[in-house]
C-alpha cells in the first residue's frame, strides 16, 4: 500500500488553492468547484471545503486553531541551495516563516513555513 494523496479540509478554498498553486507552485486545473486536486510529484494534495465534507459525511468535526501542530506536509528538493532559494521566494511572496533553513545534525537542510490556515509545511533536502 502507498499514500496516493493527502487531503486538507479548508475554510477558504480560493485562498488555499491560490497559495498552493501560485506561491508553492503546484499544478491544478481547479475551476471553483467544491474540491481541488493539486499535483505534488507522486502524491496528490486534495482539498475539500470543510462544510462540503461535513455535509457529505453527515458529521461535524473540530478543527485546529492557529498553527496546526498535529501534522506537516513535507516537500523534498534536490539541494541545500534549492531549499534556501525556495524559502526566500516563499517568504517574499507572503508565506509565514516558522523556522529558517538550517542544516540539522542528521544531515537534512530544512525549513518550515505555514500555509494561510496554519498547516505546517516543511521544505528540505538531504542532498548537498
TAHUGI-V818459 format. One record per residue. N is the residue number from 0. PHI is phi in degrees with one decimal (999 if undefined). PSI is psi in degrees with one decimal (* if undefined). BURIAL is 1 if it has 9 or more other C-alpha atoms within 8 Angstrom, else 0. Layout:
n;phi;psi;burial
N;PHI;PSI;BURIAL
N;PHI;PSI;BURIAL
//
This chain:
n;phi;psi;burial
0;999;142.1;0
1;-135.8;155.0;0
2;-75.3;123.9;0
3;-96.8;-33.0;0
4;-157.0;161.0;0
5;-119.0;133.0;1
6;-110.1;136.8;0
7;-114.5;136.7;0
8;-101.2;112.1;1
9;-112.1;151.3;1
10;-77.6;-43.2;0
11;-128.9;97.6;0
12;-58.3;-44.7;1
13;-61.6;-47.1;0
14;-63.0;-42.9;0
15;-69.6;-41.0;1
16;-63.6;-44.3;1
17;-59.9;-41.0;1
18;-62.5;-52.8;1
19;-71.2;-29.3;1
20;-82.6;-54.1;1
21;-85.4;-28.9;1
22;-101.3;-51.4;1
23;-72.7;-38.2;0
24;101.3;20.4;0
25;-80.9;149.9;1
26;-89.8;141.8;0
27;-154.6;154.0;1
28;-107.8;22.2;0
29;-56.4;134.2;1
30;-127.1;26.0;0
31;99.1;2.3;0
32;-67.0;166.1;0
33;-63.4;-21.8;0
34;-120.1;152.0;1
35;-129.0;145.3;1
36;-127.7;119.9;1
37;-118.5;139.0;1
38;-79.6;129.2;1
39;-138.0;64.7;1
40;69.3;-130.5;0
41;-81.2;-1.0;0
42;-123.3;151.1;1
43;-108.0;148.9;1
44;-107.9;117.8;1
45;-112.7;149.6;1
46;-128.8;138.1;1
47;-123.6;137.9;1
48;-64.1;135.9;1
49;-56.0;-48.4;1
50;-63.8;-40.3;0
51;-62.1;-43.3;1
52;-67.5;-43.9;1
53;-61.2;-40.3;1
54;-64.6;-38.5;0
55;-64.6;-42.9;0
56;-97.6;-0.1;0
57;54.4;43.8;0
58;-138.4;155.2;0
59;-108.8;147.4;0
60;-127.2;159.3;0
61;-105.0;130.0;0
62;-111.8;150.7;0
63;-63.1;151.7;0
64;-112.8;146.7;0
65;70.5;-142.9;0
66;-74.5;132.5;1
67;-88.6;97.6;1
68;-87.9;17.1;0
69;-93.0;-13.7;0
70;-165.2;169.8;0
71;-141.0;158.7;1
72;-111.3;124.1;0
73;-108.6;130.4;0
74;-109.9;137.3;0
75;-109.6;131.3;0
76;-114.8;164.3;1
77;-76.7;-33.3;1
78;-132.9;160.3;1
79;-60.1;-42.4;1
80;-60.5;-38.3;0
81;-63.7;-37.0;1
82;-63.3;-48.2;1
83;-58.9;-45.1;1
84;-66.4;-43.1;0
85;-64.2;-45.1;0
86;-58.2;-49.4;1
87;-58.1;-44.9;0
88;-63.7;-43.5;0
89;-62.9;-40.9;1
90;-67.3;-41.5;1
91;-60.1;-32.2;0
92;-86.1;0.8;0
93;107.6;4.4;0
94;-67.5;148.8;1
95;-84.1;121.9;0
96;-79.5;131.6;1
97;-111.6;-31.0;0
98;-158.7;116.5;0
99;-70.7;163.5;1
100;-54.3;126.2;1
101;-143.7;138.8;0
102;-87.9;120.8;0
103;-86.2;160.9;0
104;-57.5;-25.8;0
105;-87.7;5.6;0
106;96.8;-4.5;0
107;-85.5;137.5;1
108;-101.3;116.7;1
109;-142.6;159.2;1
110;-148.8;164.5;1
111;-130.8;140.2;1
112;-131.5;171.7;1
113;-119.6;143.8;1
114;-80.2;175.8;1
115;-60.7;-19.5;1
116;-105.6;13.3;1
117;88.8;7.7;1
118;-74.6;139.4;1
119;-83.5;131.8;1
120;-121.0;126.7;1
121;-104.2;136.5;1
122;-125.8;117.7;1
123;-147.3;174.9;1
124;-152.7;143.3;1
125;-102.0;-2.4;1
126;-86.8;161.3;0
127;-87.5;*;0
//
